[in-house]
Amino acid sequence: MKDIFVFGCPRSGKTTLATELHDKFGYSIISLDSIVDAFEKALPDVSIGHHNTDYKFEHLPKFVAQLYIKLKNDYPNTNFVIEGWHVFPKEVSKHLDLNKFITLSVGFPNQDISLKHGEIKSFSYENDYCKHMADERIVRLIENCKIYSLRIEQECEEAGIKFFDISNNWQRGQQKIREYIYSKLK
């Protein structure tokens, strides 16, 4: 089986998808959120964090590539799914050949903000970072995700990477993503 790289904005279903791939096929998950969490907590002065509004951490793509290569060398029979929103395909492709992965991206560039806000509120679970977030902050997150989605959609088009726009129907979009991945696993 091929390893998988899923780019996409927060609240688009990447972690849920990675967990499903782990449960169904035994993929090991490399979560960019977890990596950024570790930097944010261990090295707060470096200014690497989830709330960095310019989505920029120039060394993360190289770090992720080196981590993946090391893990792949140490565990050659393990399949990995890398998921996260902190990097862009163009940056990662400088360090990894994305053609060796099942590579895709997911976003919501055309999302109605009030509908996404309601979706986030209804799907938040107790430990979810959005659960206790103020409404204004959720709206800013959605606005930033729309901007991110437009950029990543453009980069995916330029690189020939499949982009899934889940703006109008999150659940149908997730189903299309699964169908795409499962067809590539056969």
C-alpha positions as a LaTeX table, in Angstrom:
\begin{tabular}{lrrr}
\hline
Residue & $x$ (\AA) & $y$ (\AA) & $z$ (\AA) \\
\hline
Met1 & 0.00 & 0.00 & 0.00 \\
Lys2 & 1.08 & 3.56 & $-0.66$ \\
Asp3 & 1.59 & 6.08 & 2.08 \\
Ile4 & $-0.89$ & 8.96 & 2.15 \\
Phe5 & $-0.45$ & 12.72 & 2.53 \\
Val6 & $-3.58$ & 14.74 & 3.30 \\
Phe7 & $-3.27$ & 18.53 & 3.22 \\
Gly8 & $-6.20$ & 20.62 & 4.32 \\
Cys9 & $-7.63$ & 23.22 & 6.60 \\
Pro10 & $-8.86$ & 22.72 & 10.16 \\
Arg11 & $-12.36$ & 21.28 & 10.53 \\
Ser12 & $-12.19$ & 19.54 & 7.16 \\
Gly13 & $-12.03$ & 15.94 & 8.42 \\
Lys14 & $-8.33$ & 15.12 & 8.00 \\
Thr15 & $-7.83$ & 13.66 & 11.47 \\
Thr16 & $-11.06$ & 11.67 & 11.26 \\
Leu17 & $-9.90$ & 10.28 & 7.92 \\
Ala18 & $-6.43$ & 9.43 & 9.27 \\
Thr19 & $-7.99$ & 7.64 & 12.24 \\
Glu20 & $-10.22$ & 5.64 & 9.91 \\
Leu21 & $-7.21$ & 4.65 & 7.79 \\
His22 & $-5.44$ & 3.57 & 10.96 \\
Asp23 & $-8.42$ & 1.52 & 12.15 \\
Lys24 & $-9.20$ & $-0.12$ & 8.79 \\
Phe25 & $-5.77$ & $-0.57$ & 7.26 \\
Gly26 & $-3.24$ & $-0.17$ & 10.08 \\
Tyr27 & $-1.76$ & 3.12 & 8.87 \\
Ser28 & 0.41 & 4.92 & 11.41 \\
Ile29 & $-0.54$ & 8.57 & 11.74 \\
Ile30 & 1.87 & 11.49 & 11.52 \\
Ser31 & $-0.20$ & 14.42 & 12.73 \\
Leu32 & 1.16 & 17.85 & 11.94 \\
Asp33 & $-1.13$ & 19.24 & 14.63 \\
Ser34 & 0.70 & 17.10 & 17.19 \\
Ile35 & 4.07 & 18.24 & 15.89 \\
Val36 & 3.05 & 21.89 & 16.06 \\
Asp37 & 1.57 & 21.29 & 19.56 \\
Ala38 & 4.92 & 19.92 & 20.69 \\
Phe39 & 6.80 & 22.94 & 19.34 \\
Glu40 & 4.22 & 25.32 & 20.81 \\
Lys41 & 4.48 & 23.77 & 24.28 \\
Ala42 & 8.18 & 22.93 & 24.39 \\
Leu43 & 9.53 & 26.00 & 22.57 \\
Pro44 & 7.00 & 28.83 & 23.00 \\
Asp45 & 9.55 & 31.53 & 22.11 \\
Val46 & 9.91 & 30.10 & 18.60 \\
Ser47 & 6.39 & 31.39 & 17.75 \\
Ile48 & 5.27 & 28.15 & 16.17 \\
Gly49 & 1.65 & 27.57 & 16.97 \\
His50 & $-1.82$ & 26.86 & 15.76 \\
His51 & $-2.87$ & 30.48 & 15.98 \\
Asn52 & $-0.11$ & 31.86 & 13.80 \\
Thr53 & $-2.32$ & 33.74 & 11.37 \\
Asp54 & 0.13 & 33.74 & 8.47 \\
Tyr55 & 0.22 & 29.90 & 8.41 \\
Lys56 & 3.94 & 30.14 & 8.11 \\
Phe57 & 6.55 & 27.90 & 9.62 \\
Glu58 & 9.18 & 27.64 & 6.96 \\
His59 & 11.14 & 24.75 & 8.52 \\
Leu60 & 8.15 & 22.47 & 9.17 \\
Pro61 & 8.00 & 20.96 & 5.64 \\
Lys62 & 11.67 & 19.94 & 5.82 \\
Phe63 & 11.25 & 18.65 & 9.36 \\
Val64 & 8.20 & 16.60 & 8.37 \\
Ala65 & 10.03 & 15.18 & 5.35 \\
Gln66 & 13.05 & 14.23 & 7.45 \\
Leu67 & 10.82 & 12.67 & 10.11 \\
Tyr68 & 8.92 & 10.67 & 7.51 \\
Ile69 & 12.13 & 9.48 & 5.81 \\
Lys70 & 13.61 & 8.44 & 9.17 \\
Leu71 & 10.45 & 6.58 & 10.18 \\
Lys72 & 10.20 & 4.91 & 6.76 \\
Asn73 & 13.82 & 3.77 & 6.99 \\
Asp74 & 13.37 & 2.48 & 10.54 \\
Tyr75 & 9.98 & 0.87 & 9.85 \\
Pro76 & 9.96 & $-0.04$ & 6.15 \\
Asn77 & 6.90 & $-2.30$ & 6.45 \\
Thr78 & 4.78 & 0.40 & 8.08 \\
Asn79 & 2.38 & 2.53 & 6.10 \\
Phe80 & 1.96 & 6.15 & 7.13 \\
Val81 & $-0.70$ & 8.77 & 6.69 \\
Ile82 & 0.54 & 12.34 & 7.16 \\
Glu83 & $-2.19$ & 14.85 & 7.83 \\
Gly84 & $-2.19$ & 18.51 & 8.63 \\
Trp85 & $-2.79$ & 22.09 & 7.63 \\
His86 & 0.45 & 23.76 & 8.60 \\
Val87 & 2.19 & 23.14 & 5.27 \\
Phe88 & 1.47 & 23.58 & 1.59 \\
Pro89 & 2.10 & 21.07 & $-1.21$ \\
Lys90 & 4.61 & 23.36 & $-2.96$ \\
Glu91 & 6.72 & 23.60 & 0.22 \\
Val92 & 6.58 & 19.89 & 1.00 \\
Ser93 & 7.37 & 18.86 & $-2.59$ \\
Lys94 & 10.79 & 20.50 & $-2.20$ \\
His95 & 11.63 & 17.76 & 0.30 \\
Leu96 & 9.41 & 14.80 & $-0.59$ \\
Asp97 & 8.24 & 13.32 & $-3.88$ \\
Leu98 & 4.48 & 13.62 & $-3.43$ \\
Asn99 & 3.95 & 11.35 & $-6.45$ \\
Lys100 & 5.06 & 8.45 & $-4.26$ \\
Phe101 & 2.08 & 9.11 & $-1.98$ \\
Ile102 & $-1.64$ & 9.08 & $-2.40$ \\
Thr103 & $-1.75$ & 12.85 & $-2.10$ \\
Leu104 & $-4.85$ & 14.97 & $-1.74$ \\
Ser105 & $-6.12$ & 18.12 & $-0.16$ \\
Val106 & $-9.41$ & 19.17 & 1.33 \\
Gly107 & $-10.82$ & 22.59 & 2.04 \\
Phe108 & $-13.85$ & 24.83 & 1.92 \\
Pro109 & $-13.05$ & 27.92 & $-0.16$ \\
Asn110 & $-16.72$ & 28.62 & $-0.94$ \\
Gln111 & $-18.14$ & 27.89 & 2.51 \\
Asp112 & $-20.91$ & 30.02 & 3.96 \\
Ile113 & $-19.46$ & 31.24 & 7.26 \\
Ser114 & $-22.66$ & 30.96 & 9.29 \\
Leu115 & $-23.28$ & 27.40 & 8.07 \\
Lys116 & $-19.71$ & 26.33 & 8.93 \\
His117 & $-20.02$ & 28.02 & 12.31 \\
Gly118 & $-23.13$ & 25.96 & 13.05 \\
Glu119 & $-21.40$ & 22.80 & 11.81 \\
Ile120 & $-18.40$ & 23.42 & 14.08 \\
Lys121 & $-20.62$ & 24.05 & 17.09 \\
Ser122 & $-22.69$ & 20.92 & 16.47 \\
Phe123 & $-19.68$ & 18.61 & 15.89 \\
Ser124 & $-17.48$ & 19.85 & 18.74 \\
Tyr125 & $-16.68$ & 17.27 & 21.38 \\
Glu126 & $-15.58$ & 17.91 & 24.97 \\
Asn127 & $-11.81$ & 18.09 & 24.34 \\
Asp128 & $-12.18$ & 19.84 & 21.00 \\
Tyr129 & $-10.29$ & 23.13 & 20.84 \\
Cys130 & $-13.38$ & 24.83 & 19.34 \\
Lys131 & $-15.74$ & 23.65 & 22.09 \\
His132 & $-15.14$ & 26.65 & 24.34 \\
Met133 & $-13.96$ & 29.09 & 21.68 \\
Ala134 & $-15.78$ & 32.41 & 21.41 \\
Asp135 & $-18.02$ & 32.78 & 18.37 \\
Glu136 & $-15.94$ & 35.68 & 16.99 \\
Arg137 & $-12.82$ & 33.53 & 17.14 \\
Ile138 & $-14.56$ & 30.67 & 15.32 \\
Val139 & $-15.64$ & 33.11 & 12.60 \\
Arg140 & $-12.02$ & 34.32 & 12.22 \\
Leu141 & $-10.88$ & 30.69 & 12.03 \\
Ile142 & $-13.39$ & 30.01 & 9.24 \\
Glu143 & $-12.37$ & 33.17 & 7.36 \\
Asn144 & $-8.70$ & 32.17 & 7.60 \\
Cys145 & $-9.56$ & 28.63 & 6.49 \\
Lys146 & $-11.32$ & 29.97 & 3.42 \\
Ile147 & $-8.21$ & 31.96 & 2.50 \\
Tyr148 & $-6.00$ & 28.93 & 3.17 \\
Ser149 & $-8.36$ & 26.75 & 1.10 \\
Leu150 & $-8.06$ & 29.09 & $-1.90$ \\
Arg151 & $-4.28$ & 29.01 & $-1.73$ \\
Ile152 & $-4.03$ & 25.26 & $-1.31$ \\
Glu153 & $-6.59$ & 24.69 & $-4.08$ \\
Gln154 & $-4.42$ & 26.79 & $-6.42$ \\
Glu155 & $-1.25$ & 24.94 & $-5.43$ \\
Cys156 & $-2.98$ & 21.59 & $-5.91$ \\
Glu157 & $-4.16$ & 22.61 & $-9.37$ \\
Glu158 & $-0.61$ & 23.66 & $-10.33$ \\
Ala159 & 0.88 & 20.41 & $-8.96$ \\
Gly160 & $-1.81$ & 18.06 & $-10.27$ \\
Ile161 & $-2.92$ & 17.10 & $-6.75$ \\
Lys162 & $-6.56$ & 16.19 & $-6.16$ \\
Phe163 & $-8.42$ & 18.90 & $-4.21$ \\
Phe164 & $-11.78$ & 18.21 & $-2.59$ \\
Asp165 & $-14.00$ & 21.25 & $-2.00$ \\
Ile166 & $-16.32$ & 20.33 & 0.86 \\
Ser167 & $-17.93$ & 23.78 & 1.05 \\
Asn168 & $-21.45$ & 22.71 & 0.17 \\
Asn169 & $-21.70$ & 19.26 & 1.70 \\
Trp170 & $-19.14$ & 18.12 & 4.27 \\
Gln171 & $-20.45$ & 14.56 & 4.53 \\
Arg172 & $-20.69$ & 14.03 & 0.77 \\
Gly173 & $-17.21$ & 15.49 & 0.38 \\
Gln174 & $-15.86$ & 13.08 & 2.98 \\
Gln175 & $-17.48$ & 10.19 & 1.13 \\
Lys176 & $-15.84$ & 11.27 & $-2.14$ \\
Ile177 & $-12.46$ & 11.49 & $-0.38$ \\
Arg178 & $-12.83$ & 7.95 & 0.97 \\
Glu179 & $-13.86$ & 6.62 & $-2.43$ \\
Tyr180 & $-10.82$ & 8.30 & $-3.99$ \\
Ile181 & $-8.39$ & 6.90 & $-1.43$ \\
Tyr182 & $-9.90$ & 3.40 & $-1.43$ \\
Ser183 & $-9.73$ & 3.27 & $-5.23$ \\
Lys184 & $-6.01$ & 4.12 & $-5.03$ \\
Leu185 & $-5.38$ & 1.44 & $-2.41$ \\
Lys186 & $-6.59$ & $-1.36$ & $-4.70$ \\
\hline
\end{tabular}
